[in-house]
């Protein structure tokens, strides 16, 4: 025991003596070690951030890992009915124990803008779609289950469409008029991020009282917590 203590004390004494004699060399060594550790930590951190950013970007378009897609197509003479698609959708999700699902309908809607009526890309989805595809919101919030009971249907627009509307504050409850046989006034509740290559786009909820999803019906279903999507799309 005494020998061990003596060794420790001797090591400290030797280090102190070295420090007194070669202060500059010791200081430079310490600085070198600190710089090396900081550089290594920075590289690892930047690599992790880049990997996470790439993953999230991919998931916004294709959904989370382990997504499951179901697609329905027209055979050229007839198109599957909405009831048939929903029945297949429910059967598939029950068979595989899918817990998180979202239907998806792609199409265009005529929207009244300050400078006239414009065709806008419309995506009709269910509430879980936002989490499954990591939709980034720049203002407001994504849909909630309570939105289905609103007197006026909600809509989320991307930044491009938001600017075309004049960028009104959400606190003023701005509205968006969708033209057509099922014309309806929507309340803008959120703004989603868009890139410089995106055109105007809006997200809608499939509310039964309004035919907001086009005649062609698409369904996307994700399963499990990480997200799985079946997407029936009639063409």
C-alpha positions as CSV (number, residue, x, y, z in Angstrom):
1,X,0.0,0.0,0.0
2,X,2.8,2.4,0.9
3,X,4.6,1.6,-2.3
4,X,1.5,2.4,-4.4
5,X,1.1,5.7,-2.6
6,X,4.7,6.5,-3.1
7,X,4.4,5.7,-6.8
8,X,1.4,8.1,-7.2
9,X,3.2,10.8,-5.3
10,X,6.3,10.3,-7.3
11,X,4.4,10.6,-10.6
12,X,2.8,13.9,-9.5
13,X,6.2,15.2,-8.3
14,X,7.8,14.3,-11.6
15,X,5.0,15.8,-13.6
16,X,5.3,19.0,-11.6
17,X,9.0,19.2,-12.0
18,X,8.6,18.7,-15.8
19,X,6.0,21.5,-15.9
20,X,8.4,23.9,-14.0
21,X,11.3,23.1,-16.3
22,X,9.4,22.9,-19.7
23,X,6.4,25.1,-19.3
24,X,6.1,26.0,-23.0
25,X,6.4,22.4,-24.2
26,X,3.8,21.1,-21.7
27,X,1.5,24.0,-22.6
28,X,1.7,23.3,-26.3
29,X,1.1,19.6,-25.7
30,X,-2.0,20.4,-23.7
31,X,-3.2,22.8,-26.4
32,X,-2.6,20.1,-29.1
33,X,-4.5,17.5,-27.2
34,X,-7.4,19.9,-26.6
35,X,-7.5,20.9,-30.3
36,X,-7.4,17.3,-31.4
37,X,-10.3,16.3,-29.1
38,X,-12.4,19.3,-30.2
39,X,-11.8,18.5,-33.9
40,X,-12.7,14.9,-33.5
41,X,-15.9,15.8,-31.5
42,X,-16.8,18.4,-34.1
43,X,-16.4,16.0,-37.0
44,X,-18.5,13.3,-35.3
45,X,-21.2,15.8,-34.4
46,X,-21.4,17.3,-38.0
47,X,-21.5,13.8,-39.4
48,X,-24.4,12.9,-37.1
49,X,-26.3,16.1,-38.1
50,X,-25.8,15.5,-41.8
51,X,-27.0,11.9,-41.5
52,X,-30.1,13.0,-39.6
53,X,-30.8,15.8,-42.0
54,X,-30.6,13.4,-45.0
55,X,-32.8,10.8,-43.3
56,X,-35.5,13.4,-42.4
57,X,-35.4,14.8,-46.0
58,X,-35.9,11.3,-47.5
59,X,-38.7,10.5,-45.0
60,X,-40.6,13.6,-46.0
61,X,-41.0,12.2,-49.5
62,X,-41.1,8.5,-48.9
63,X,-42.3,8.2,-45.3
64,X,-40.6,6.6,-42.3
65,X,-38.7,3.3,-42.5
66,X,-40.7,0.1,-42.8
67,X,-43.6,1.9,-44.6
68,X,-46.1,-0.4,-46.3
69,X,-47.8,0.8,-49.5
70,X,-51.0,-0.5,-51.0
71,X,-51.9,0.7,-54.5
72,X,-55.1,0.4,-56.5
73,X,-55.3,1.0,-60.2
74,X,-58.0,1.2,-62.9
75,X,-58.0,-1.8,-65.3
76,X,-58.7,0.5,-68.2
77,X,-62.5,-0.1,-68.3
78,X,-63.6,0.5,-64.8
79,X,-62.2,2.2,-61.7
80,X,-62.4,0.7,-58.2
81,X,-65.1,2.4,-56.1
82,X,-64.3,4.4,-53.0
83,X,-66.1,1.7,-50.9
84,X,-64.0,-1.1,-52.4
85,X,-60.8,0.8,-51.8
86,X,-61.7,1.6,-48.2
87,X,-62.8,-2.0,-47.6
88,X,-59.4,-3.3,-48.9
89,X,-57.7,-0.6,-46.9
90,X,-59.4,-1.7,-43.6
91,X,-58.8,-5.4,-44.4
92,X,-55.1,-4.9,-45.0
93,X,-54.4,-2.8,-42.0
94,X,-56.3,-5.3,-39.7
95,X,-54.4,-8.2,-41.2
96,X,-51.0,-6.8,-40.6
97,X,-51.7,-5.1,-37.3
98,X,-51.0,-1.6,-38.7
99,X,-51.5,1.0,-36.0
100,X,-50.8,4.2,-37.9
101,X,-52.4,4.9,-41.3
102,X,-53.2,7.6,-43.7
103,X,-55.1,7.8,-46.9
104,X,-53.6,10.0,-49.7
105,X,-55.3,11.6,-52.6
106,X,-53.4,13.5,-55.2
107,X,-55.0,16.0,-57.6
108,X,-55.6,19.6,-58.5
109,X,-58.2,22.1,-57.3
110,X,-59.2,25.5,-58.7
111,X,-58.4,28.1,-56.1
112,X,-59.5,31.7,-56.0
113,X,-56.4,33.9,-55.6
114,X,-56.2,37.7,-55.5
115,X,-55.0,37.7,-59.2
116,X,-57.6,35.1,-60.4
117,X,-58.5,31.4,-60.3
118,X,-55.4,29.1,-60.3
119,X,-55.0,25.4,-60.4
120,X,-53.3,24.3,-57.1
121,X,-51.9,20.9,-56.3
122,X,-54.1,19.4,-53.5
123,X,-53.1,16.4,-51.3
124,X,-55.9,15.0,-49.2
125,X,-54.6,13.1,-46.2
126,X,-55.4,11.8,-42.7
127,X,-54.0,13.3,-39.5
128,X,-51.1,10.8,-39.1
129,X,-49.6,11.8,-42.5
130,X,-47.8,14.8,-40.9
131,X,-45.8,12.6,-38.5
132,X,-45.2,9.8,-40.9
133,X,-43.8,12.2,-43.5
134,X,-42.1,14.7,-41.2
135,X,-44.0,17.6,-42.6
136,X,-42.2,20.8,-41.5
137,X,-44.5,23.6,-40.4
138,X,-43.2,27.2,-40.6
139,X,-46.4,28.7,-39.1
140,X,-49.4,27.3,-37.3
141,X,-49.7,23.6,-36.7
142,X,-50.5,20.3,-38.5
143,X,-54.0,18.9,-38.5
144,X,-55.5,17.3,-35.3
145,X,-58.4,14.9,-34.8
146,X,-60.5,17.9,-33.7
147,X,-60.2,19.5,-37.1
148,X,-62.7,17.1,-38.6
149,X,-65.5,18.7,-36.5
150,X,-64.8,22.3,-37.6
151,X,-67.7,24.2,-39.2
152,X,-65.3,25.3,-41.9
153,X,-62.9,22.7,-43.2
154,X,-59.2,23.5,-42.4
155,X,-56.4,23.7,-45.0
156,X,-52.7,23.8,-44.7
157,X,-50.9,25.7,-47.5
158,X,-47.2,25.7,-48.4
159,X,-45.1,28.8,-48.4
160,X,-45.5,29.3,-52.1
161,X,-49.3,29.4,-51.9
162,X,-49.1,31.4,-48.7
163,X,-47.1,34.2,-50.5
164,X,-49.6,34.2,-53.3
165,X,-52.4,34.8,-50.8
166,X,-50.5,37.8,-49.5
167,X,-48.9,36.1,-46.4
168,X,-51.8,37.1,-44.0
169,X,-51.2,36.3,-40.3
170,X,-52.9,33.1,-39.1
171,X,-54.4,35.0,-36.2
172,X,-56.7,36.8,-38.7
173,X,-58.2,33.4,-39.7
174,X,-57.5,33.8,-43.5
175,X,-59.7,31.8,-45.8
176,X,-59.2,30.1,-49.2
177,X,-62.0,29.6,-51.7
178,X,-62.0,26.3,-53.6
179,X,-64.0,26.6,-56.9
180,X,-66.0,23.9,-58.5
181,X,-69.2,21.9,-58.2
182,X,-68.4,21.5,-54.5
183,X,-67.1,25.0,-53.9
184,X,-66.2,25.6,-50.3
185,X,-64.4,28.2,-48.2
186,X,-61.5,26.7,-46.2
187,X,-59.8,28.2,-43.2
188,X,-56.0,28.3,-43.4
189,X,-54.6,26.8,-40.1
190,X,-51.0,26.3,-41.0
191,X,-48.1,26.9,-43.4
192,X,-45.8,24.1,-44.5
193,X,-42.2,24.5,-45.7
194,X,-41.4,24.4,-49.4
195,X,-38.3,24.5,-51.5
196,X,-37.4,26.9,-54.3
197,X,-38.6,24.2,-56.8
198,X,-42.1,23.7,-55.3
199,X,-45.2,25.1,-56.8
200,X,-48.3,26.1,-54.8
201,X,-49.7,23.2,-52.8
202,X,-52.3,22.6,-50.1
203,X,-53.1,19.7,-47.7
204,X,-56.8,18.8,-47.0
205,X,-58.6,16.4,-44.7
206,X,-61.1,13.9,-46.1
207,X,-64.2,15.4,-44.6
208,X,-67.4,13.5,-45.7
209,X,-69.6,16.6,-46.0
210,X,-67.4,18.1,-48.7
211,X,-66.1,16.4,-51.8
212,X,-62.6,17.8,-51.4
213,X,-60.8,14.8,-52.8
214,X,-61.3,14.4,-56.5
215,X,-63.3,11.6,-58.1
216,X,-60.1,9.6,-58.4
217,X,-59.5,8.3,-54.9
218,X,-56.1,7.5,-53.4
219,X,-55.3,5.9,-50.2
220,X,-52.0,5.7,-48.3
221,X,-51.6,3.6,-45.2
222,X,-48.7,3.5,-42.9
223,X,-48.4,0.8,-40.4
224,X,-46.7,0.6,-37.0
225,X,-45.3,3.4,-35.0
226,X,-42.4,4.2,-37.3
227,X,-45.0,4.6,-40.1
228,X,-46.1,2.4,-42.9
229,X,-48.2,3.6,-45.8
230,X,-50.5,1.9,-48.2
231,X,-51.3,4.1,-51.1
232,X,-54.1,3.2,-53.4
233,X,-54.2,5.6,-56.3
234,X,-56.7,5.4,-59.0
235,X,-55.4,6.4,-62.4
